[in-house]
Amino acid sequence: MLHQYIEKVVDLLDPSQNRLRNLTIEEARARVLSGDASQVAEIEGSFALLAREGKTVRMARSLDRPMRYFLAKRAAGPALIVADRMDAIYQQLQREGLADQFHPSYTRMVPAHYVIEIQLVGCPDPDPVYTRYFTPVRNSLPADLDEIGRRYIGALADEVATQLASIPESEPIGVAFSGGVDSGIVFLSTYFGMRRLGMNLSRLKAFTLSYGDGPDLAQARDFLGRLGLNLFLEEIPAASSELNYAETLRVLEDYKPLDVECGTMGLALCGGIRQLYSDWKHLFDGDGGDENLKDYPIEENPELTIRSVVHNLMLYHEGWGVGRIKHSLTYSGGLSRGYVRTYAPGRKFGFDGYSPLMSRPVISVSEAMPFIDLTGYDVSTLYSLKGEVARRGVKQVFGVDMPAFEKRRFQHGATCKETLRTHLPEQEAVYRKQFLAIYG
């Protein structure tokens, strides 16, 4: 007689974190279960969803929702555990007496923008099947920066307005704000969106993290001061003596140095806001703007050239992509991996985080830009695009002149680079070793 495996699925995802705009969660799960990419593409909003029928499990997530899984072996049959965090999977394995099977590298991240199918058929496990559900049309906009700016900021404003309409009137709204281009356009979209919807603007704050020696606080004051909006600014002070990358590693469950640095700042910002406001919930941010406009220093990554950046679909969003040699099964790639730097600190302190720049309608506009025609493969021209698109778009959509300052990373604006390096090492190996030590 053939052994009949009894498969088990444990879904630890928090359904309240889904922000579905056009479907119920049951309807959205049915679309994921269908495996039909066109049906999943029609799910509007933010989600991480699992659906099962017999031995077939299908999963899908949006870019802003980490989703991990682990396939454990049991005598009775395989057990699939799904969660947003490694430690949640580990704790479930402990409860089931299966913890000896766990290692962080054995967990898998569902890559953003794909439906992943797993068959629970026992040992050996077949490879997952990946089906892309989001493929924006590239190079479909004219090489007109005014038109591009209007489309980009218009899509952002629509996304923010939709989110604002879903927030109860009694709840305040914060924006993580440095005065840079991305946090600037998110703040202005929120401010003008609230005005247009007749919302009480006293609900709005722009939170700026400051260790006392970084340039962001002055930049934030300058940005808002030029627009007569300084009353919305609130400094969140922090002390460099409290910089603790060991805690960041535990919260992020990742060890990439730039993400560890950014995540450390995120923990300080979220922790500082929480100390001041015990019940604050909604926190908007500008994560995803650099990826959308391809605004990262190419010279810092020896694997990249401007040609690879402008020729590859959503390279900064997804890394080299599913099925590529350099794609990490444990972490995924690009922002699909990196958004945990923002997501995890917010979740730790009880915030409902939200980055409108990571929404598919906004990304669709950015991917439609004809980057080759706009840059002629000139790196400095590429770096100038984000500020120019944002400035022109804000002028057309909101009617104000937005300052566009030089790009600076979160961790280099909240504190000076010398202070940061004193407390956080530069070597990835140091972080990786300490993170893996958490599990022995």
Stockholm file with secondary structure:
# STOCKHOLM 1.0

chainA/1-440         MLHQYIEKVVDLLDPSQNRLRNLTIEEARARVLSGDASQVAEIEGSFALLAREGKTVRMARSLDRPMRYFLAKRAAGPALIVADRMDAIYQQLQREGLADQFHPSYTRMVPAHYVIEIQLVGCPDPDPVYTRYFTPVRNSLPADLDEIGRRYIGALADEVATQLASIPESEPIGVAFSGGVDSGIVFLSTYFGMRRLGMNLSRLKAFTLSYGDGPDLAQARDFLGRLGLNLFLEEIPAASSELNYAETLRVLEDYKPLDVECGTMGLALCGGIRQLYSDWKHLFDGDGGDENLKDYPIEENPELTIRSVVHNLMLYHEGWGVGRIKHSLTYSGGLSRGYVRTYAPGRKFGFDGYSPLMSRPVISVSEAMPFIDLTGYDVSTLYSLKGEVARRGVKQVFGVDMPAFEKRRFQHGATCKETLRTHLPEQEAVYRKQFLAIYG
#=GR chainA/1-440 SS CCCCCCCEEEECCCGGGCEESSSCHHHHHHHHHHTCHHHHHTCCEECEEEEEETTEEEEEECTTSCCEEEEECCSSCCEEEEESSHHHHHHHHHHTTCGGGCCGGGCEECCTTEEEEEECCCSSCCCCEEEECCCCCTTCSCSCHHHHHHHHHHHHHHHHHHHHHTSCTTSCEEEECCSSHHHHHHHHHHHHHHHHTTCCGGGEEEEEEECSSSSHHHHHHHHHHHTTCGGGEEEEECCGGGCCHHHHHHHHCCCCHHHHHHHHHHHHHHHHHHHHCTTCCEEECCTTHHHHTTCSCGGGCTTCCHHHHHHSTTHHHHTTCTTSTTCBTTTBSHHHHHTHHHHHHHHHTTCEEECGGGSHHHHHHHHTSCHHHHHTTCHHHHHHHHHHHHHHHHHHHHCSCCCCCCCCCHHHHHSCHHHHHHHSCSCHHHHHHHHHGGGC
#=GC SS_cons         CCCCCCCEEEECCCGGGCEESSSCHHHHHHHHHHTCHHHHHTCCEECEEEEEETTEEEEEECTTSCCEEEEECCSSCCEEEEESSHHHHHHHHHHTTCGGGCCGGGCEECCTTEEEEEECCCSSCCCCEEEECCCCCTTCSCSCHHHHHHHHHHHHHHHHHHHHHTSCTTSCEEEECCSSHHHHHHHHHHHHHHHHTTCCGGGEEEEEEECSSSSHHHHHHHHHHHTTCGGGEEEEECCGGGCCHHHHHHHHCCCCHHHHHHHHHHHHHHHHHHHHCTTCCEEECCTTHHHHTTCSCGGGCTTCCHHHHHHSTTHHHHTTCTTSTTCBTTTBSHHHHHTHHHHHHHHHTTCEEECGGGSHHHHHHHHTSCHHHHHTTCHHHHHHHHHHHHHHHHHHHHCSCCCCCCCCCHHHHHSCHHHHHHHSCSCHHHHHHHHHGGGC
//
